[in-house]
């Protein structure tokens, strides 16, 4: 039986004194505490985003290694030169090895004028960022920045710069922060997350169905359930060590692609996208199992009994009634698991993610890097410009995470309305 609510006390003189105002006052105090905790979390998130934006945009001092006016031919500026003249400038100023590499990529005759002009600007003129300022300083201390730039870098051009632009998204990595991009890291993250989902989602949901619908209450099954709950709290670096031992070393013949005759010539061992995806799959597997179990438990038992009463087998009941009703909750758990996996760094470092790579992953057996690895590598560099592009990469990672979560939420809501 429920205990009655104590609403007052009887005083010694026999009168009754209600304590309802006191209970309301305590309730208002707890409400304000809960509101305060919510606002603290929101403010922390806002401060984080503002700090990233502060590094991504701002004033820069740009200084050319060669004055573009010195490259004019017959007083014709390089903006108006013929492709033949632009090719001549490149061959005159670049090393023979670089000329051969550029020609092997695309022959000079097949390059457009715009492409040749871009090469002249990036390889010969080579504008270099010699100083940077944050967005806050660029807005509120602009005059001071102009004075500092004039004193320290008299030959540099001062301009407002966004480190996050279209070129940043489609350009591969580069040792020069002005030309570095995140294309290879984005593709590596998408490959890794795709393999992670394909590996962990069906396995996790299958395990949850067995534990909830088929497994008997035995000591062995209780031990399995306890271990699953404990594995959800294991540090991610431990999963990295597990992935290194199993997928990279023990199963190297498979994860490198040698077993299928698909060995990537740039891959010498099992440190591939496949190993990384399966390692992250092990990381999020306990989360998917636990959330799927809770979603299956939430399906009313009367639905199962009604299905059995109509002559359905256990599998027919699970497939046609339990899973459709539990699917929104299962997808919610998958959203949380993907959010954790896409931001992981430690296990990928252990299984061999590259910190510098200039070619795109083209198969599960390719070498790879991911956005968190790239951000970590850039923030460790001493140059200020790398911290600027790290801020831009963080915004790209947040955008990718929000996009994947939005897709998962859309699927969850779609199945919620259908069933």
C-alpha positions in Angstrom: 0.0 0.0 0.0 1.1 3.6 -0.7 2.0 5.6 2.4 -0.3 8.7 2.9 1.3 12.1 2.3 2.1 13.9 5.6 0.4 17.3 5.1 0.6 18.7 8.7 1.1 18.2 12.4 -1.2 18.4 15.4 0.1 20.8 18.0 -0.1 20.1 21.9 -3.1 22.5 22.2 -5.0 20.3 19.7 -4.8 22.8 16.8 -3.7 21.6 13.4 -0.8 23.2 11.5 -0.3 22.5 7.8 3.2 22.0 6.4 2.1 22.5 2.8 3.8 25.9 2.4 7.1 24.3 3.6 6.8 21.4 1.1 6.1 23.8 -1.7 9.1 25.9 -0.7 11.3 22.8 -0.8 9.9 21.8 -4.1 10.7 25.3 -5.6 14.3 25.0 -4.3 14.8 21.6 -6.0 13.2 23.0 -9.2 15.7 25.9 -9.2 18.6 23.5 -8.6 17.5 21.4 -11.6 17.2 24.5 -13.7 20.6 25.7 -12.6 22.2 22.3 -13.5 20.6 22.5 -17.0 21.8 26.0 -17.6 25.3 25.1 -16.5 25.4 22.4 -19.1 24.1 24.7 -21.8 26.6 27.4 -20.9 29.5 25.0 -21.0 28.4 23.9 -24.5 28.1 27.5 -25.7 31.5 28.4 -24.3 33.0 25.3 -26.1 31.4 26.3 -29.4 32.4 29.9 -29.1 36.0 28.9 -28.3 36.1 26.8 -31.5 34.6 29.5 -33.6 37.0 32.1 -32.1 39.9 30.0 -33.5 38.3 29.2 -36.9 37.8 32.8 -38.0 39.9 35.9 -37.7 42.5 38.2 -39.2 45.7 36.9 -40.7 48.9 38.4 -42.0 49.7 37.0 -45.4 53.2 37.4 -46.9 54.2 36.1 -50.4 57.5 34.4 -50.9 57.8 35.9 -54.4 56.1 39.1 -55.4 53.5 38.3 -58.1 54.6 41.5 -60.0 58.1 40.0 -60.4 56.6 37.1 -62.4 55.1 39.3 -65.1 56.2 38.7 -68.6 56.5 41.6 -71.0 54.6 43.7 -68.4 51.7 41.3 -68.6 50.6 40.3 -65.0 50.3 36.6 -64.2 46.5 36.9 -64.0 46.5 37.5 -67.8 49.3 35.2 -68.9 48.8 32.4 -71.5 49.0 28.8 -70.2 52.3 28.3 -72.0 53.8 31.2 -70.0 52.4 29.9 -66.7 53.9 26.5 -67.5 57.2 28.2 -68.2 57.1 30.0 -64.8 56.4 26.7 -63.0 59.3 24.8 -64.7 61.6 27.7 -64.0 60.9 28.0 -60.3 60.1 24.4 -59.1 62.4 21.5 -58.6 62.8 18.9 -61.3 61.3 16.2 -59.0 58.2 18.2 -58.3 57.8 19.0 -62.0 57.9 15.3 -62.9 55.4 14.5 -60.1 53.0 17.2 -61.2 53.3 16.1 -64.9 52.6 12.4 -63.9 49.5 13.4 -62.1 48.1 15.5 -65.0 50.1 16.3 -68.2 50.8 20.0 -68.7 48.8 20.0 -72.0 45.7 18.8 -70.3 45.7 21.3 -67.5 43.4 24.3 -67.7 44.6 27.9 -67.4 42.9 28.2 -64.0 44.7 25.1 -62.7 48.0 26.4 -63.9 47.4 29.8 -62.3 46.5 28.1 -59.0 49.7 26.1 -59.1 51.7 29.3 -59.7 50.1 31.0 -56.8 50.4 28.1 -54.4 53.8 26.7 -55.5 55.7 29.8 -56.7 54.2 32.9 -55.2 53.5 30.7 -52.1 51.5 33.0 -49.8 52.3 32.2 -46.2 50.5 33.1 -43.1 53.0 34.8 -40.8 50.6 35.7 -38.0 47.1 35.1 -36.9 44.6 36.7 -34.6 41.4 35.3 -33.0 37.9 36.4 -34.0 37.4 38.3 -30.7 40.6 40.3 -31.3 39.7 40.8 -34.9 36.4 42.4 -34.0 37.3 44.4 -30.8 41.0 45.1 -31.2 41.3 45.7 -35.0 43.3 48.9 -34.7 45.9 47.3 -32.5 46.2 44.4 -34.9 46.8 46.8 -37.8 49.6 48.5 -35.8 51.2 45.1 -34.8 51.1 43.9 -38.4 52.6 47.0 -39.8 55.4 46.9 -37.2 56.2 43.2 -37.3 55.3 42.3 -40.9 55.5 45.4 -43.1 55.4 43.4 -46.4 52.4 41.3 -45.4 48.8 41.8 -46.4 46.2 41.9 -43.6 42.9 40.2 -44.3 40.0 38.5 -42.6 40.2 34.8 -43.2 37.9 31.8 -42.6 39.8 28.6 -42.2 36.6 26.7 -42.9 35.6 26.9 -46.5 34.9 24.7 -49.5 38.6 24.1 -50.3 39.2 22.9 -46.7 36.5 20.2 -47.2 37.8 18.9 -50.5 41.5 19.2 -50.0 43.7 16.3 -48.6 46.2 16.8 -45.8 49.3 18.9 -46.3 52.3 19.8 -44.2 51.4 23.5 -45.0 48.5 24.6 -42.9 47.4 27.1 -45.6 46.8 24.2 -48.0 45.7 21.5 -45.6 42.2 20.0 -45.7 40.1 17.3 -44.2 38.9 15.3 -47.2 40.9 12.2 -46.3 39.8 12.4 -42.7 36.1 12.8 -43.6 36.2 9.8 -45.9 38.1 7.8 -43.3 35.5 8.6 -40.6 32.6 7.7 -42.9 34.3 4.4 -43.9 35.0 3.5 -40.2 31.6 4.4 -38.9 29.9 2.5 -41.7 31.8 -0.7 -40.8 31.2 -0.1 -37.1 27.4 0.1 -37.6 27.4 -2.9 -40.0 29.3 -5.0 -37.5 27.8 -3.9 -34.1 24.2 -3.1 -34.8 22.9 -6.5 -36.0 25.2 -8.4 -33.5 24.0 -6.2 -30.6 20.3 -6.4 -31.5 20.6 -10.1 -32.0 22.2 -10.6 -28.6 19.5 -8.4 -27.0 16.8 -10.5 -28.5 18.3 -13.7 -27.3 18.9 -12.5 -23.8 15.3 -11.1 -23.4 13.2 -13.5 -25.4 15.0 -16.8 -25.4 17.6 -17.1 -22.6 16.5 -18.7 -19.4 17.3 -17.3 -16.0 20.3 -19.4 -15.3 23.6 -18.6 -13.5 25.5 -18.6 -16.8 23.1 -16.1 -18.5 23.2 -13.9 -15.4 27.0 -13.9 -15.6 26.8 -12.9 -19.2 24.4 -10.1 -18.4 26.7 -8.8 -15.7 29.7 -8.9 -17.9 27.9 -6.9 -20.6 26.9 -4.3 -18.1 30.5 -4.1 -16.9 32.0 -3.9 -20.5 29.9 -0.7 -21.1 32.2 1.1 -18.6 35.6 -0.2 -19.8 38.0 2.5 -21.0 38.2 2.8 -24.7 42.0 2.3 -24.7 41.4 -1.3 -23.6 39.3 -1.9 -26.7 42.1 -0.5 -28.7 44.5 -3.1 -27.2 42.0 -5.8 -27.9 41.6 -4.7 -31.5 45.4 -4.6 -31.9 45.8 -8.1 -30.6 42.8 -9.7 -32.5 42.2 -7.7 -35.7 45.6 -6.2 -36.5 47.8 -9.1 -35.5 45.9 -12.4 -35.2 43.5 -11.7 -38.2 46.0 -9.7 -40.2 45.6 -12.1 -43.2 41.9 -11.1 -43.4 41.9 -7.5 -42.3 44.8 -6.6 -44.7 42.8 -8.1 -47.6 45.4 -10.7 -48.4 42.8 -13.5 -47.9 40.7 -12.1 -50.7 43.5 -11.0 -53.0 42.6 -7.3 -52.4 45.7 -6.2 -50.6 46.2 -2.4 -50.8 49.7 -1.8 -52.1 50.1 1.0 -49.5 49.1 -1.3 -46.6 51.8 -3.5 -45.1 49.7 -5.1 -42.3 46.3 -5.2 -40.7 46.2 -1.6 -39.7 43.3 -0.9 -42.0 39.8 0.7 -42.0 38.3 -2.8 -41.4 40.3 -3.3 -38.2 39.4 0.2 -37.0 35.7 -0.3 -37.7 35.5 -3.7 -35.9 37.4 -2.3 -32.9 34.9 0.6 -32.6 32.2 -2.0 -33.1 33.4 -3.9 -30.0 33.5 -0.6 -28.1 29.8 0.3 -28.7 28.5 -3.3 -28.7 27.6 -3.3 -25.0 25.8 0.0 -25.3 23.7 -1.3 -28.2 22.9 -4.5 -26.4 21.9 -2.8 -23.1 19.7 -0.1 -24.9 18.1 -2.8 -27.1 17.3 -4.9 -24.1 15.6 -2.0 -22.4 13.6 -1.2 -25.5 12.5 -4.9 -25.8 11.5 -4.9 -22.1 9.3 -1.9 -22.7 7.1 -3.8 -25.1 4.0 -4.9 -23.2 3.8 -8.6 -22.3 0.1 -8.6 -23.3 1.2 -8.0 -27.0 3.2 -11.2 -26.8 0.4 -13.2 -25.2 -2.1 -11.9 -27.8 0.3 -13.1 -30.6 0.7 -16.5 -29.0 -3.1 -16.7 -28.6 -3.5 -16.3 -32.4 -1.1 -19.3 -32.9 2.1 -17.4 -33.8 5.4 -18.9 -32.9 8.0 -17.2 -30.7 10.0 -16.1 -33.7 7.0 -14.7 -35.5 6.0 -12.8 -32.3 9.5 -11.3 -32.0 9.8 -10.4 -35.7 6.3 -9.1 -36.4 5.4 -7.6 -33.0 8.2 -7.1 -30.5 10.9 -5.7 -32.8 8.7 -3.2 -34.7 7.5 -1.8 -31.3 11.0 -1.8 -29.8 12.7 -0.3 -32.9 12.4 3.4 -31.9 14.1 2.7 -28.6 16.7 0.5 -30.3 17.5 3.3 -32.8 17.8 5.8 -29.9 20.5 3.6 -28.4 22.2 3.3 -31.7 22.3 7.2 -31.9 24.1 7.3 -28.6 26.5 4.6 -29.6 27.4 6.2 -32.9 27.9 9.5 -31.1 30.5 7.9 -28.9 32.2 6.0 -31.7 32.6 8.9 -34.1 34.6 10.9 -31.5 36.9 8.2 -30.3 40.7 8.6 -30.7 42.5 6.4 -28.3 41.5 3.0 -29.8 42.2 4.2 -33.3 45.7 5.4 -32.3 46.4 1.9 -31.0 45.2 0.0 -34.0 47.3 2.2 -36.3 45.4 5.2 -37.6 47.8 7.4 -39.7 48.4 10.9 -38.5 49.5 12.1 -41.9 48.0 10.6 -45.1 47.4 12.3 -48.4 45.4 9.6 -50.3 41.7 8.7 -49.8 40.7 5.3 -48.4 39.1 3.4 -51.3 38.2 0.1 -49.6 38.0 -1.5 -46.1 41.6 -2.6 -46.6 43.1 0.9 -47.0 45.2 2.9 -44.6 43.1 5.6 -43.0 42.8 8.5 -40.7 39.8 10.1 -39.0 38.6 13.5 -38.0 39.4 13.1 -34.3 42.9 11.7 -35.1 43.5 14.7 -37.4 42.3 17.2 -34.9 44.5 15.6 -32.2 47.6 15.7 -34.5 47.0 19.3 -35.5 46.5 20.6 -32.0 49.9 19.0 -31.1 51.7 21.1 -33.7 53.6 24.2 -32.5 52.4 26.6 -35.2 49.3 28.7 -34.4 47.9 28.0 -37.9 47.4 24.3 -37.2 45.3 25.2 -34.2 43.2 27.4 -36.4 42.5 24.5 -38.9 42.0 22.2 -35.9 39.1 24.5 -34.9 37.7 24.3 -38.4 38.0 20.5 -38.3 36.1 20.4 -35.0 33.2 22.3 -36.7 33.3 19.7 -39.5 33.2 16.9 -37.0 30.3 18.4 -35.2 28.5 18.9 -38.5 29.1 15.2 -39.5 28.0 14.0 -36.0 24.8 16.1 -36.2 24.0 14.9 -39.7 24.4 11.2 -38.8 22.3 11.8 -35.6 19.6 13.7 -37.6 19.4 10.7 -40.0 19.0 8.3 -37.1 16.4 10.4 -35.4 14.5 10.7 -38.7 14.5 6.8 -39.0 13.4 6.5 -35.4 10.5 8.9 -35.8 9.5 7.3 -39.0 9.2 3.9 -37.4 7.5 5.4 -34.3 4.7 6.7 -36.4 4.4 3.6 -38.5 3.9 1.3 -35.6 
